Amino acid sequence: MVIRRCSVLPENFPVTDQMVFLDGGKSLAEEMQNGNIFLCDYKLLDGLKANEVNGKQQYLMAPLVLLHKTQKKDQLMPIAIQLKQEPSKDNPIFCPADSVYDWLLAKMFVRSADFQVHELNSHLLRTHLLAEVFSVSILRNLPMVHPLYKLLVPNTRYTLQINFLARELLISDGGFFNKFTASGGEPMQMILQRANSSITYTSLCVRDDIKERGLESVPHYYYRDDAFQIWDIINRFVQGVLGYYYKDDSDVQRDTELQTWVLEIFEHGFLSRPESGMPQRLNTVAELVKFVTMVIFTCSAQHGAVNNGQFDYGSWMPNTPATLQRPPPTTKGTADESSLLETLPDVNATVHGMAIMYLLSKPSSDFVPFGHYPEEYFSEIVPRQQMHLFKGELGLLNSKIEARNLGLKIPYTFLDPALMENSVAI
């Protein structure tokens, strides 16, 4: 959710050809022109003083990472890491040619930064809290007989309850984040404020987001491939259902309950920021269909994509450290095995982090798969037929994903409709 194609190096990231292409066979300018250079920028974390864990000061960087798409294996490989935003003598650019421990430690600081941005922005804000905004606005503005209420309420199941528990157990003063992560306490509030002020409608619509980040042709990008198919299936379903009730654009414009629902989402979810691109009202059936598709996608597929793999990738703690206990090296050649181990978090922080990721990745006992509707809200024939078609299309996609995964060393299952929840329920 952070990576984007890089066509021009940021001014604060002075990587040179000599740093990353030791054999002299390539140049950054050529590789950028050919679309082979990518950037991860964690500026969201810049200037924040990290939390204290177990009474000890922790460390949180705001790295810049350059990646190169290799031609032989079609892989994205990190080729340069700068751990702070502003270049300086005590902020070296680390490369694979550096010592093993220099490069490993730099990557660990990146993975720790990624953990904070993933959990607070991609996961908490962009799925849990947005789904709550959608849910509350539905309950406040749409009567139970409204077709939008009937269509969307299954995608709100347990969302308010799970968010209440998150506020009590995860992001409260005595919760996991404040006790055991580098971004707990004041940094968490600042990260969420910054993230909310930069969220856009484009970034919530997966086809627009992938295009804007220049990732249309990245190989082996299964999130994109599966998300595109799910988005299109949802879009056809929403068109089929809402097209039955809204025959033309004037029907949308005259629906005051619908318009109030959209306006409250703009006001409370996006703080009335016009620059977010978030609609304040909807004027056409096409606009309505896209907006509702985004809502359903966010509450189901997007949450599955950022939630369901957390234990798979985070249970090996050095791959996803929730906090780090020592500052990064300010000069090359000073890191060793001892300094690397001393940088890793305490055992209690590690254990709590693993437990949280295990619980969040575990399907609930009354799991409802995406596209299944155990409670019948619609009585009309057309929307019920559309639900049947929707479920059938998702079943076909499930078969395609399972067949594709048979050929993968690491199967990508997080957007398999059969394994995905209908709502933000965990």
C-alpha positions in Angstrom: 0.0 0.0 0.0 3.1 2.3 0.2 5.0 1.3 -2.9 4.8 3.4 -6.1 6.7 3.6 -9.4 9.6 6.2 -9.2 10.2 8.3 -12.3 12.3 11.0 -10.6 14.4 10.5 -7.4 13.2 12.6 -4.5 15.6 15.5 -3.8 16.1 14.2 -0.2 17.2 10.8 -1.4 20.5 11.4 -3.2 21.2 7.8 -4.5 23.9 7.6 -7.2 24.6 5.0 -9.9 27.8 4.1 -8.2 25.9 3.1 -5.0 23.5 0.7 -6.6 24.9 -0.5 -9.9 28.5 -1.5 -9.0 29.2 -3.1 -12.4 28.4 0.1 -14.2 26.1 -1.8 -16.6 23.0 0.3 -15.8 22.0 3.8 -14.7 19.2 4.9 -12.5 18.0 7.4 -15.1 17.6 4.7 -17.7 16.0 2.2 -15.3 13.5 4.9 -14.1 12.7 5.7 -17.7 12.1 2.0 -18.4 9.7 1.8 -15.4 12.0 -0.5 -13.3 12.5 1.7 -10.2 10.1 1.8 -7.3 9.9 3.9 -4.1 8.6 3.3 -0.6 8.5 6.6 1.4 7.6 6.5 5.0 7.5 10.2 5.5 4.3 9.8 7.6 6.6 8.9 10.5 9.0 11.9 10.0 10.0 13.9 13.1 8.1 11.7 15.6 9.7 10.8 19.0 9.2 7.1 19.5 7.4 5.6 22.5 8.9 4.2 25.6 8.5 0.4 26.1 9.3 -1.2 29.5 10.6 2.2 30.6 13.2 2.4 27.8 13.3 4.8 24.9 12.5 3.2 21.5 13.4 4.3 18.0 11.3 4.9 15.0 12.7 6.0 11.6 11.0 7.5 8.5 12.9 5.6 5.8 13.1 6.0 2.0 13.5 2.7 0.1 14.5 2.3 -3.5 13.6 -1.0 -5.3 14.7 -2.3 -8.6 12.7 -4.7 -10.8 15.3 -7.4 -11.9 15.0 -8.5 -15.5 16.1 -12.1 -15.0 13.7 -13.1 -12.2 11.1 -10.3 -12.4 11.6 -9.5 -8.7 11.5 -6.2 -6.9 14.7 -6.1 -4.9 15.7 -3.3 -2.4 18.8 -1.5 -3.7 19.1 1.6 -1.4 17.8 2.5 2.1 18.0 5.9 3.8 16.6 5.7 7.3 15.8 9.4 7.9 14.1 11.9 5.6 16.9 14.5 5.5 20.2 13.5 4.0 23.3 14.2 6.2 26.7 12.7 7.1 25.1 10.7 10.0 22.3 9.4 7.8 24.1 7.1 5.3 22.4 5.4 2.4 22.7 1.7 2.9 23.0 -0.7 0.0 23.3 -4.5 -0.5 27.1 -4.1 -1.1 27.5 -2.9 2.5 28.4 -5.3 5.4 25.8 -8.0 6.1 24.8 -6.5 9.4 24.6 -2.9 8.1 22.2 -4.0 5.3 20.2 -6.4 7.6 19.8 -3.7 10.3 18.7 -1.1 7.7 16.1 -3.5 6.4 14.8 -4.2 9.9 14.3 -0.5 10.5 12.3 -0.4 7.3 10.2 -3.4 8.3 9.5 -1.8 11.7 8.4 1.5 10.0 6.2 -0.5 7.7 4.6 -2.2 10.6 3.6 1.1 12.1 2.2 2.5 8.8 0.5 -0.7 8.0 -1.3 -1.1 11.3 -2.3 2.5 11.9 -2.9 3.7 8.3 -3.6 0.8 6.0 -5.4 -1.3 8.6 -6.9 0.8 11.4 -7.7 4.0 9.6 -8.4 2.9 6.0 -10.5 -0.2 6.9 -11.7 -0.3 10.5 -12.3 3.4 11.1 -13.7 4.1 7.6 -16.0 1.1 7.9 -17.2 2.6 11.1 -17.9 6.0 9.4 -19.9 4.2 6.7 -21.8 2.1 9.3 -22.8 4.9 11.6 -23.9 7.1 8.6 -26.0 4.1 7.4 -27.7 3.8 10.8 -28.2 7.5 11.2 -29.6 8.3 7.7 -31.0 5.3 5.9 -34.3 3.7 7.1 -34.4 -0.1 7.2 -36.7 -0.2 4.1 -34.2 1.8 2.0 -32.5 -0.3 -0.7 -29.1 1.0 0.3 -29.6 0.0 3.9 -30.6 -3.5 2.8 -27.6 -3.7 0.4 -25.0 -2.4 2.8 -26.0 -3.5 6.3 -24.5 -7.0 5.9 -21.1 -5.3 5.3 -21.3 -3.6 8.7 -21.7 -6.7 10.8 -19.7 -6.5 14.1 -17.8 -3.5 12.9 -18.9 -1.2 15.7 -18.3 -4.0 18.2 -14.8 -4.9 17.0 -13.8 -1.2 16.9 -15.1 -0.7 20.5 -12.8 -3.6 21.5 -9.9 -2.1 19.6 -10.3 1.2 21.5 -10.5 -0.7 24.8 -7.6 -3.2 24.2 -5.3 -2.0 21.4 -5.2 1.8 21.2 -6.2 2.8 24.7 -3.7 4.1 27.2 -3.1 0.6 28.6 -3.5 -1.1 25.3 -1.1 -3.1 23.2 0.0 -0.2 21.0 0.8 2.2 23.8 2.6 -0.5 25.9 4.6 -2.4 23.2 5.1 -0.5 19.9 7.4 2.4 18.9 4.4 4.3 17.5 2.3 4.1 20.7 1.2 7.2 22.7 1.7 10.6 21.1 3.2 9.3 17.8 0.0 7.3 17.2 -2.2 10.3 17.3 0.1 12.3 15.0 0.3 9.4 12.5 -3.5 9.0 12.4 -3.9 12.8 11.9 -1.4 12.9 9.1 -2.8 9.8 7.4 -6.4 11.1 7.6 -5.3 14.4 6.1 -3.7 12.6 3.1 -6.5 10.0 2.4 -8.2 10.4 -1.0 -11.1 9.0 -2.8 -8.7 7.8 -5.6 -6.7 5.8 -3.1 -9.9 3.9 -1.9 -10.9 2.9 -5.4 -8.4 0.1 -6.2 -8.2 0.5 -10.0 -7.6 4.3 -9.6 -5.1 3.7 -6.8 -3.0 1.2 -8.7 -3.0 3.5 -11.8 -2.0 6.5 -9.7 0.9 4.6 -8.1 2.1 3.3 -11.5 1.8 -0.4 -10.6 -0.3 -1.7 -13.5 2.4 -3.9 -15.0 4.3 -5.0 -11.8 4.8 -8.8 -12.1 3.5 -11.3 -9.5 1.3 -8.6 -7.9 -1.6 -10.8 -6.7 -3.2 -8.2 -4.5 -3.8 -6.1 -7.6 -4.9 -9.0 -9.8 -7.4 -10.4 -7.3 -8.6 -7.0 -6.1 -9.4 -5.9 -9.7 -11.5 -8.9 -10.3 -13.3 -8.5 -6.9 -13.9 -4.8 -7.6 -15.5 -5.6 -11.0 -17.7 -8.4 -9.5 -18.9 -6.0 -6.8 -19.4 -3.3 -9.3 -21.7 -5.5 -11.5 -23.6 -6.6 -8.4 -24.2 -3.1 -7.2 -25.2 -1.9 -10.7 -27.7 -4.8 -10.9 -29.2 -4.1 -7.6 -29.3 -0.3 -7.6 -30.2 -0.1 -11.3 -33.5 -1.7 -10.3 -34.3 1.1 -7.9 -32.6 4.1 -9.6 -33.8 4.2 -13.2 -32.1 7.5 -14.0 -29.9 10.2 -12.5 -32.8 12.2 -11.3 -33.8 9.4 -8.9 -30.3 9.7 -7.3 -30.5 13.5 -7.1 -33.9 13.4 -5.4 -33.0 10.8 -2.8 -32.4 13.1 0.2 -31.7 10.2 2.6 -28.9 8.9 0.2 -27.5 12.4 -0.1 -27.4 12.9 3.6 -25.6 9.6 4.0 -22.9 10.6 1.6 -22.5 14.1 3.1 -22.1 12.8 6.6 -19.3 10.4 5.4 -17.6 13.4 3.8 -17.9 15.5 6.9 -17.1 12.9 9.6 -14.8 10.6 7.7 -12.9 13.1 5.7 -13.3 16.2 7.9 -15.0 18.1 5.0 -11.7 18.3 3.0 -12.6 19.0 -0.6 -9.0 18.1 -1.6 -9.7 14.5 -0.6 -11.8 14.2 -3.8 -14.5 12.5 -1.7 -18.0 13.2 -3.0 -20.2 15.5 -1.0 -23.3 14.5 -3.0 -23.9 12.0 -5.9 -25.6 13.2 -9.1 -25.7 10.2 -11.3 -26.4 6.5 -11.1 -22.8 5.8 -12.2 -21.4 7.9 -9.4 -23.6 6.1 -6.9 -22.6 2.7 -8.2 -18.9 3.5 -7.9 -19.2 5.0 -4.4 -21.2 2.0 -3.1 -18.7 -0.4 -4.8 -15.9 1.4 -2.9 -17.8 1.1 0.4 -18.3 -2.7 0.0 -14.8 -3.2 -1.2 -13.3 -1.4 1.7 -15.4 -3.2 4.3 -14.6 -6.7 2.9 -11.8 -7.2 0.4 -9.5 -4.4 1.5 -9.8 -5.4 5.1 -9.1 -9.0 4.1 -6.0 -8.0 2.2 -4.4 -6.0 5.0 -5.6 -8.1 7.9 -5.6 -11.8 7.1 -1.9 -12.2 6.4 -0.6 -10.4 9.5 0.4 -13.6 11.4 1.9 -15.2 8.3 4.3 -12.3 7.8 4.6 -10.9 11.3 5.0 -14.0 13.5 8.7 -14.1 12.6 9.4 -11.0 14.7 12.6 -9.7 12.9 10.5 -9.5 9.7 8.0 -7.2 11.4 9.4 -5.7 14.7 6.7 -3.7 16.5 9.5 -1.6 18.1 13.3 -1.3 18.1 15.4 -0.5 21.1 18.5 1.1 19.7 19.0 3.9 17.2 20.2 3.0 13.7 24.0 3.2 13.0 25.1 6.7 11.9 28.2 5.4 10.1 28.7 2.3 8.0 30.7 -0.7 9.3 29.7 -0.4 12.9 26.9 -2.9 13.1 27.5 -6.5 14.2 25.5 -9.5 15.4 25.6 -8.1 19.0 24.3 -4.7 18.1 21.6 -6.2 15.8 20.3 -8.5 18.6 20.3 -5.6 21.1 18.2 -3.5 18.7 15.4 -6.1 18.6 12.4 -5.7 21.0 12.2 -7.3 24.5 10.6 -10.7 24.7 7.3 -9.4 26.2 6.9 -7.0 23.4 7.5 -9.8 20.9 5.1 -12.2 22.5 2.3 -9.6 22.8 2.9 -8.6 19.1 2.7 -12.2 18.0 -0.5 -12.8 20.0 -2.3 -9.8 18.6 -1.4 -10.7 15.0 -2.5 -14.3 15.6 -5.9 -13.2 17.1 -6.5 -10.7 14.3 -5.6 -13.2 11.5 -7.8 -16.0 13.0 -11.3 -16.4 11.4 -14.1 -15.9 13.9 -16.3 -18.9 14.9 -19.3 -17.4 13.2 -17.4 -16.3 10.1 -19.7 -15.2 7.2 -17.8 -15.5 3.8 -18.0 -12.6 1.4 -21.1 -12.6 -0.7 -23.1 -14.8 1.7 -26.3 -13.3 3.1 -27.7 -15.5 5.9 -30.2 -12.7 6.8 -32.6 -11.9 4.0 -33.2 -8.2 3.7 -34.6 -8.1 0.1 -38.0 -9.4 -0.8 -38.0 -8.3 -4.5 -37.1 -10.8 -7.1 -34.5 -8.7 -9.0 -32.1 -8.0 -6.1 -32.4 -11.6 -4.9 -31.4 -12.8 -8.4 -28.5 -10.3 -8.4 -27.3 -11.8 -5.1 -27.4 -15.3 -6.5 -25.4 -14.1 -9.6 -22.9 -12.3 -7.3 -22.3 -15.4 -5.2 -21.8 -17.5 -8.4 -19.2 -15.1 -9.8 -17.4 -15.1 -6.4 -17.4 -18.9 -6.5 -15.8 -18.9 -10.0 -13.1 -16.4 -8.8 -12.5 -18.7 -5.8 -11.8 -21.6 -8.2 -9.5 -19.4 -10.4 -7.5 -18.3 -7.3 -7.2 -21.8 -6.0 -5.9 -23.0 -9.4 -3.4 -20.2 -9.6 -2.2 -20.8 -6.1 -1.3 -24.4 -6.9 1.6 -23.1 -9.0 2.9 -20.6 -6.4 5.6 -21.3 -3.9 3.8 -19.0 -1.5 0.0 -19.1 -2.3 -1.8 -15.7 -2.2 -5.0 -16.4 -0.4 -6.0 -13.1 1.3 -8.4 -12.1 -1.4 -10.0 -15.5 -2.0 -13.7 -14.8 -1.5 -14.2 -18.0 0.3 -11.7 -17.0 3.0 -12.7 -13.4 3.2 -15.2 -11.9 5.7 -18.3 -10.0 4.5 -17.4 -7.1 6.9 -14.8 -5.7 9.2 -15.6 -8.2 11.9 -12.2 -9.0 13.5 
